[in-house]
Amino acid sequence: MRLVQISDCHLLADPKGASRKGFPLRQLHAVVERARALRPDVLLVTGDIAQDETSVAYRHASEAFATLECPWFWIPGNHDQPELMAECQPFHEEIDLGEWRVLLLDSRISGQPGGELGQRQLQRLASQLEADDRPVLVALHHPPLDVGSVWMDAIGLKDRDALWQTLSPYPQVKALICGHIHQAFAAWQGMVAVYGCPATSDQFLAKSHEFATDEAARPGLRVIDLRGEALSTWVERVDI
């Protein structure tokens, strides 16, 4: 089973609209083309699909994702408008991959760059884990731990400690994946792996005290292969 993660597209209604360092829709198309060559079974998009919060931007995204001809799912990021997203593609709380499950969390706080899950969502997560002991991959937009960039760590997941407390009794949780950080990232929290994903739009400079883009880094995606209880993952980059 192969899952491809795409994140942080920051699309505009104008298909030729520019970001700080590039052209988001053109870059998304290049990343999707690379994903197609990898033959994914599932695509998961971990938030910040639109920059200008327009329905047209979400249509650009959904049309691009549909070309992969595999099931695709998304969760909102801090820049997104969930109501507009849902008009293009409904939200899901869980993806059943047979031997594995993917549990999808919404960490968006309206009008704020940082994220939070809240008690109700954490209670739902515990119930989902209690009901089924198959291996689990958890997906959310905001990183559930510090990534080493001062400005980014200030706008991460506010209730990360509560999240890890919720997950701690459940050894079937193998990894968490996130967006938001616009860079490849890998770390461990106890026995659980945490992976960040490059953006399809601008890349952020790692280990930076203040906001900075990484002009040398290319857009990319993360590949996650699930076989038995084993998870393997790597990042692919594309030229634009």
C-alpha positions as CSV (number, residue, x, y, z in Angstrom):
1,M,0.0,0.0,0.0
2,R,1.5,3.3,-1.1
3,L,0.3,6.7,0.3
4,V,1.6,9.9,-1.1
5,Q,1.4,13.1,1.0
6,I,1.2,16.5,-0.6
7,S,1.0,19.7,1.5
8,D,0.9,23.4,1.5
9,C,0.0,24.3,-2.0
10,H,-1.1,27.9,-1.3
11,L,-3.0,28.2,-4.5
12,L,-4.5,31.4,-5.9
13,A,-7.7,31.8,-8.0
14,D,-5.4,33.2,-10.7
15,P,-3.8,30.1,-12.3
16,K,-0.8,32.3,-13.2
17,G,-0.6,33.9,-9.8
18,A,2.8,34.1,-8.1
19,S,4.0,33.3,-4.6
20,R,7.1,34.7,-2.9
21,K,9.5,32.5,-5.0
22,G,7.4,30.7,-7.6
23,F,4.1,29.9,-9.2
24,P,2.0,27.7,-7.0
25,L,-0.3,26.0,-9.5
26,R,2.5,25.3,-11.9
27,Q,4.5,23.8,-9.1
28,L,1.5,21.7,-7.9
29,H,1.1,20.3,-11.4
30,A,4.8,19.3,-11.4
31,V,4.5,17.6,-8.0
32,V,1.3,15.8,-9.0
33,E,3.0,14.6,-12.2
34,R,5.8,13.1,-10.1
35,A,3.2,11.5,-7.8
36,R,1.6,9.9,-10.8
37,A,4.9,8.2,-11.7
38,L,5.0,6.7,-8.2
39,R,1.6,5.0,-8.7
40,P,0.0,5.8,-5.3
41,D,-2.9,3.9,-3.9
42,V,-4.0,6.9,-1.9
43,L,-3.3,10.6,-1.9
44,L,-3.5,12.6,1.3
45,V,-3.2,16.5,1.3
46,T,-2.3,17.9,4.7
47,G,-3.6,21.4,4.5
48,D,-3.0,25.0,3.3
49,I,-4.4,24.2,-0.1
50,A,-5.5,27.8,-0.8
51,Q,-3.7,31.0,-0.1
52,D,-6.5,33.4,-1.1
53,E,-9.3,31.4,0.4
54,T,-11.3,31.3,-2.8
55,S,-13.5,28.5,-4.2
56,V,-11.6,28.7,-7.5
57,A,-8.3,27.9,-5.8
58,Y,-9.9,24.7,-4.3
59,R,-11.2,23.8,-7.7
60,H,-7.7,24.1,-9.2
61,A,-6.5,21.7,-6.5
62,S,-9.3,19.1,-6.8
63,E,-8.9,19.0,-10.6
64,A,-5.2,18.4,-10.2
65,F,-5.6,15.7,-7.5
66,A,-8.3,13.9,-9.6
67,T,-5.8,13.3,-12.4
68,L,-4.0,10.7,-10.1
69,E,-7.0,8.4,-10.5
70,C,-6.7,7.1,-7.0
71,P,-8.8,8.0,-3.9
72,W,-7.7,11.3,-2.4
73,F,-8.4,13.0,0.9
74,W,-7.6,16.3,2.5
75,I,-7.5,18.2,5.9
76,P,-7.6,21.9,6.4
77,G,-4.7,24.1,7.3
78,N,-4.6,27.5,9.0
79,H,-4.9,29.3,5.6
80,D,-7.9,27.2,4.5
81,Q,-11.7,27.7,4.5
82,P,-13.2,24.3,5.3
83,E,-16.7,25.2,4.0
84,L,-15.2,25.9,0.5
85,M,-13.1,22.7,0.7
86,A,-16.1,20.6,1.5
87,E,-17.9,21.9,-1.5
88,C,-15.2,20.2,-3.7
89,Q,-14.4,17.1,-1.6
90,P,-16.0,15.9,1.7
91,F,-13.9,15.6,4.8
92,H,-13.2,12.2,6.4
93,E,-12.1,11.2,9.9
94,E,-10.6,7.9,8.9
95,I,-9.1,6.1,5.9
96,D,-9.3,2.3,5.9
97,L,-6.3,0.9,4.1
98,G,-6.9,-2.7,5.1
99,E,-4.0,-3.6,7.3
100,W,-3.6,0.0,8.3
101,R,-5.8,2.9,9.3
102,V,-5.1,6.6,8.8
103,L,-6.8,8.9,11.3
104,L,-7.3,12.5,10.1
105,L,-7.3,15.4,12.6
106,D,-8.3,19.0,12.1
107,S,-5.9,21.3,13.9
108,R,-7.1,24.5,12.3
109,I,-8.1,27.5,14.6
110,S,-10.1,30.1,12.6
111,G,-8.1,33.2,12.1
112,Q,-4.9,32.0,13.8
113,P,-1.7,30.6,12.4
114,G,-1.2,28.1,15.2
115,G,-3.2,25.0,15.7
116,E,-5.2,23.1,18.4
117,L,-7.2,19.9,18.4
118,G,-9.4,20.4,21.5
119,Q,-10.8,18.0,24.0
120,R,-13.7,16.7,21.9
121,Q,-11.4,15.7,19.0
122,L,-8.9,14.1,21.3
123,Q,-11.7,12.1,22.9
124,R,-12.8,10.9,19.5
125,L,-9.3,9.9,18.7
126,A,-9.0,7.8,21.8
127,S,-12.3,6.1,21.0
128,Q,-11.0,5.3,17.5
129,L,-7.9,3.8,18.9
130,E,-9.7,1.9,21.5
131,A,-12.0,0.3,18.9
132,D,-9.3,-1.2,16.6
133,D,-5.7,-2.3,17.2
134,R,-4.5,-2.2,13.5
135,P,-1.4,-0.1,12.9
136,V,-2.3,3.6,12.7
137,L,-0.9,6.6,10.9
138,V,-2.2,9.9,12.3
139,A,-2.3,13.0,10.0
140,L,-2.8,16.7,10.9
141,H,-1.6,20.0,9.6
142,H,0.3,21.5,12.5
143,P,3.5,19.7,13.7
144,P,3.0,18.0,17.1
145,L,6.5,18.8,18.3
146,D,9.2,21.5,17.9
147,V,11.0,21.5,14.5
148,G,13.9,23.7,15.5
149,S,12.7,27.0,13.9
150,V,11.9,29.6,16.5
151,W,9.2,31.4,14.6
152,M,7.6,28.1,13.4
153,D,7.6,26.5,16.8
154,A,5.6,29.5,18.1
155,I,2.8,28.6,15.7
156,G,2.7,24.8,16.0
157,L,0.2,22.7,17.8
158,K,-0.9,24.3,21.1
159,D,-2.2,21.2,22.8
160,R,0.6,18.8,21.7
161,D,1.1,17.5,25.2
162,A,-2.5,16.5,25.4
163,L,-2.2,14.8,22.0
164,W,0.8,12.7,23.1
165,Q,-1.0,11.8,26.4
166,T,-3.9,10.6,24.3
167,L,-1.7,8.5,22.1
168,S,0.5,7.0,24.8
169,P,-1.7,4.0,25.7
170,Y,-1.9,2.8,22.1
171,P,1.2,1.1,20.7
172,Q,-0.5,0.7,17.3
173,V,0.2,4.3,16.6
174,K,3.3,4.1,14.5
175,A,3.7,7.6,13.0
176,L,2.3,11.1,12.7
177,I,2.6,13.1,9.5
178,C,2.0,16.9,9.2
179,G,2.2,19.8,6.9
180,H,2.6,23.5,7.8
181,I,6.4,23.5,8.0
182,H,7.2,23.6,4.3
183,Q,10.2,21.3,4.7
184,A,11.3,17.7,4.9
185,F,11.4,16.7,8.6
186,A,11.8,13.5,10.6
187,A,12.0,13.0,14.4
188,W,10.8,10.6,17.1
189,Q,8.6,11.1,20.1
190,G,9.2,8.0,22.1
191,M,8.4,5.1,19.8
192,V,6.4,7.2,17.4
193,A,7.9,8.7,14.2
194,V,7.0,12.2,13.2
195,Y,7.4,13.3,9.6
196,G,7.0,16.7,7.9
197,C,6.5,17.2,4.2
198,P,8.0,19.7,1.7
199,A,5.5,22.2,0.3
200,T,4.4,22.2,-3.3
201,S,4.8,25.9,-3.0
202,D,7.7,27.9,-1.4
203,Q,10.0,26.0,1.0
204,F,10.9,27.3,4.4
205,L,14.5,27.5,5.7
206,A,15.1,24.9,8.4
207,K,16.5,25.9,11.8
208,S,15.7,29.6,11.2
209,H,15.2,32.0,14.0
210,E,12.9,34.3,11.9
211,F,10.8,33.6,8.9
212,A,12.9,32.8,5.8
213,T,12.4,30.8,2.6
214,D,14.9,28.2,1.3
215,E,15.7,29.3,-2.2
216,A,17.8,26.2,-2.9
217,A,15.1,23.7,-2.0
218,R,12.7,22.4,-4.6
219,P,9.0,21.5,-4.2
220,G,8.3,18.0,-3.2
221,L,6.1,15.3,-1.7
222,R,6.4,12.4,0.8
223,V,6.0,8.8,-0.1
224,I,4.8,6.3,2.6
225,D,4.8,2.6,1.9
226,L,2.9,0.4,4.3
227,R,3.5,-3.4,4.3
228,G,2.4,-5.5,7.2
229,E,3.2,-3.5,10.3
230,A,6.3,-1.8,8.6
231,L,6.3,1.8,7.4
232,S,9.0,3.1,5.1
233,T,9.0,6.7,3.9
234,W,11.1,9.1,1.8
235,V,10.8,12.6,0.2
236,E,10.8,13.2,-3.6
237,R,11.6,16.6,-5.1
238,V,10.7,18.0,-8.5
239,D,12.4,20.4,-10.8
240,I,10.4,23.4,-12.0
